[in-house]
Amino acid sequence: MLSPKERLEKVLSKENTDRPPCICPGGMMNMVILDIMEEIGVKFPEAHMDGQMMADLATAVYEKRCFENYGVPFCMTVEAESLGAKVDMGTDIYEPHVVEYAIESVKDWDEILKFQSEARRMSATIEAIRLLKEKNSEVPIVGNITGPISTASSVMEPVVFYKDLRKNNAKAHEFMGFVTDRLIDFANKQIEAGADVIAISDPSGTGEILGPKLFEEFAVEYINRITDQVKKQNRGTIVHICGQMKNVYREVNKIRSDVLSFDSIVGIGEAKKNLADRLIMGNVSTYALEFGEPSKIEALTLKCVGDGSDIISPACGLGMKSPIGNVRAMLGSLEKGI
């Protein structure tokens, strides 16, 4: 029988496997739920800032048979905080979120140089990966970074940012280059600590918001800078993009990741039809995972498999109140082969 790491590695290499892996990367696609936190006595928001707690939660997600990977961190504000944005650390139900931006325009991006730092949560994430690397060599470790557009639009007001992409195009590229270099550095540190795969989630970098031209000019361009650097170190890459893909499939296909992931608004069959040669991950409804029944989750999971999903995962981050029985139903249905 294949180990979880072997199974994922075979899929990334486009080799045949016994069944699709069932993973939840972390980052934006948080896999920690209240049931798990209460069972092991580790809670948010404290675990967002402590490497040992972070590693304990990631371990519990695997050991409680929810997913076949470790994945940290559990939110998408780590990078923005290190670039000067102020973050509310949330509660055991609500994830951290930006409450104050660092700059007002892309023209001011170099002001970030005054206060950028190795934020404690970056250090906690790296420490968690080191600890997870020591635990179980058969479990793949997925490190996470927030995508370039989503990070940039968390450092300044998003509507102003999107306007600046056109109005102050040259400065926008300078800003995006700076942000992307910062993300590459964070990804490199995660790889050095032991990450096997780097997942890049860029929900704000959607073609629905940007349109095809800006999506290619900014989202595809800067995501590819990250994937290219990660691949040089022989690590796998997953890229998650939110929203409809109908108008940007051509551009999406230019993203040089090993795997593409979409939320539940995109059908796996549709994605496979438009991206025939690509590995596709997803995309069991997180609404169903929180409010449905295990039998519904099993049916959705097997539909994803039938439609051609190469890696099974939730469509987005799990709701904190999702019942553990629902979450387990994804992996359970794959193991039973029903």
N, C-alpha and C positions, 0 to 999 in steps of 0.2 A: 504494500500500500504506500502511496506517495505521502510524504510529509507536506504540511501546508506550504512550506517554503519551496519545496520541489515542484508542487503543483502550480504555484504562481509563476515560478521561473520558466516552466515549460510553456505556459500560456504566453508569457512575454516573448518567448523564442518562437512562438507559433508552432509548437510541437503538440502532438495529440496527448490528451490527458483522460483520466477516468471520468471526470466531471468538471464543471466550472468551479473555480475558487469562489468563496463567499467572504468578501472583505468589506471593511468600512475604513477609509484611509485615516480619518482624523481631520484636523484643521477645521475648515468650514463644515466638513462632513463628520461632525462630532458623533461618536458612538456611545458615549456615556449616558446612562439613564439613572433616574432616582433609585430604581430597584437595586441596581448594582452598588451605588454609593451607600445606600442604607445597609446593605448586606455586609460590606467590608469596613464600614465606618470611616470612609474617606469622602469628604464633601467639597463641593464648590462653594465659594470662590477660592478657598485656600489651595486647592490642588492645581489651580492655574499658575501658581507662583512657586511651587515646590517640586523639585525633580523627583524625589522619592514618592510623593503622593501621586504625581502624574504617572510614574511607572507602575505603581500599585493599581491604579484604575485601569490602565491599558492592559495589564496582566489579567485583571479580573474579567475584563470583556472577553478575552480569549478563553480563560479557564472556565467561565460560566457558559461556554459553548455558544456565544453569540456570533463571533466572527473568527476568521482564521488568520488574524494578523494582530500585531501591535501597531498602534498609530498615535502619534502625538504631534503638536499640542491639541487642545480641544476647542479652539476658537480661531478667529481670523483677525485679531487685533494686535498680535505680538509685534509684527513689523511696524505698523503705524505708530504704536507706542514708542518704539525705539527711534522713530523719526520725529518725535516731538508732539504727537497727538496725545491728548489726555483721555484716559479710558476709565469708565465705570466698570468695576470688575464683576458686576452682576450678582446673582444669587444661585441657589441650588436649582433654580428653574430657568432663570434668564441668563443667557451668555453675556460675556463682556461686550461692551460697545463703546464707540468713540463718543465723547461728550464735548470735546473742544478741539478745533482744528489747529494745526501748527502754522499754516500760511494761508494767505488770502487769494493768491494767484500763482500760476506757474512761473510768472516773472520773478517771484520772490523765493524760488526754490533753494537758492544758495544760503538763505537764512537758516535752513535746517542744519547746516554745517556747524552752527554755534551750539547746538544742543543734542545732536545725534549721539547715541551712546549704545553700549552693549547692554541693553535692557535686561533686568533680572529675569524676565520671562524667557528671553532667548537663552540665557544661561541655564534656566531650569529645564527647558526643552532639550538642550544638548545633554545635560546630566541625565535626564530620563532615558534618552536613547542609549547612553552608555550603560545604564543599569539594566535596560531591557536586553542589550546585547549579551550581557553576562548570564541571562536567565535561561534561554532556550534557543539553541541554534537552529531548531526546526521550524521556528515561527518567523515569518518575514516581518521586518520592521519597516513601516511606512513613515517617513518623515514628511512634513508638510510645510509649504510656504503659500502665502496668499499671493494671488496673481498680481502682475504689475498694475493693471488698470484699477483693480480693487484696492490695492495698497495706496496708490496715488490719490484716489478719490476718497480715501479715509484720512489723508493728511490735510486735505483742503475740502471745501464744500463741493459736493459732487456736481451740482448743476453748473457752478462756475467752472469747474474742471472741464466738463464736457464742452462748454462754450469755448474755453481757451484752446482746446485741441485745434479749432479752426482759427480763432481770432489771434492767438499767439503761438502759431504752429511751431516755429523754431524753438522757442523757449519750452514748449510742451515736450518736444523731443529731448531737450537737455534734461528736463525734470525726469522724464521716463527713463532715460539712460542712467541717471543717478540712482533712481529707485531700483531699477533692475540690477545694477551692480550690487546694491545692498542685499537684494534677495538672493543673488548668486552666492554671496559670501555666507549668508545664513544656510543655504542649501549645502554648501561645501562643508561647513562645520557639522551639519547633521550627518553627512556622509562619513566624515572623519570619525564621528562618534559611533557609527555602526549602522546607519540607515541603508536598507537594501533597495528601496524605491523612494523616489521623491514625487509627491502629489502636489500639483499646482491647481488651486481652485480660484477661478477668476469670475465670480458671479456678476460683478459690475461691468465686465468686459464683454457684454453680450452684443450680438449683431442687431438685436431689436433696438437697443439704445444707440449704438454707434453707426449703424448702417454698414453696408459691405465695404465701402472705401476706407472709412476710419477704422473699421474692425481689422482689416488687413494691415493698414498703416501702423496702428498702435498695438492692438491686442496680439495679432499673429507675430508681428516683428519682435516684440519684447518677450513674449512667451518663448519663442524659438531661441532667443539668446540664452535663456535659462536651460531649456532642454538640451541644447547643444553642449553646454558646459557639463551638465550632469552625465550625459552619454559618454563624454571623454573619460569619465571615471567608472565606466561600465556599470552604471546603475540604471534601473528601469525608471520610466517616467509615466505619470498619469496626469492628464489635463482635464479638468472639469469646467464646462461652460454652461451657464444657465440660459433659459429662454428658448424660443423657437429657432430652428436652424434653417428653415426653408429658404431664406434669402441669402444664406451665407455658407451653404455646404461647400461650395468651391473654395472659399477662403479657409474654412475649417480644415479642409483636407490638406492645407499647407502647413498646419501645425505639426511640428516634427517630434511628437511624443509617441511612445510605444502604444499608449491606450488613450482613447477619448471617452469621456464620461458626460452624460447629459441628464437633466432632471426629467421628471415624469411627463412633462408636456411633450417630450420627443419620444415617439414610439421606437422601440428597438428595431422593429422590422423596417421602419422608414429610414432610420439611421444606417442600417446595413445595406439597404437598397442604394443609398446615395454615397456611402463610404465603404464600398464592397471589400476593399483590401485592408481595412483598418480593424484593429481590435477595439471592441466596444464594451464598456462597463455600464452596468445598471440593471434596471432602475426601478426598484420596487417602491411604490408610493409611500412616502413618510406619513401621509395622512392616514392611510390604511394601517400602517404600522402602529400608529398611536391610538386609533379609534376603531379599528376593525377586529376581526377574530382570526385566530391562527389558521383556520381553514381557508380564509380569504388570502392570507399572506402566502400560504402554500400555493394557491392557484396563481397568484400574481408572479411568484417566483418561477414557477414552471412555465408560465407564458413567456417570461423574459428568456428563459432557456430555449423554448421552442422558436422564438422569434430571432434567435441567433446571438444572444448576449454571451460574450466570452468570459466575463467576470461578473458575478452577481453582487450587487451592493444596493443599499438604499439610494433613493433618487437625490437625497440631500441629507443635511444633518438630522439626526433623530430628535423628535420632541422629547423633552426630559421625562415626561410622564408616560412614555411608551411602555406597555407591559413587557416584561422580560420574555414571557411566553410567546408574544408576537414576534419579537426580535429573533428568538431561537428558531422560529418556524421556517425562516429562510434556509438556514444551514440544514435544519432537520429534514426538509423536503428534498434537498439535494442528496443527502446521505441515504435517505430511504429510496431515492430514485423513483418516487411515485409520479 
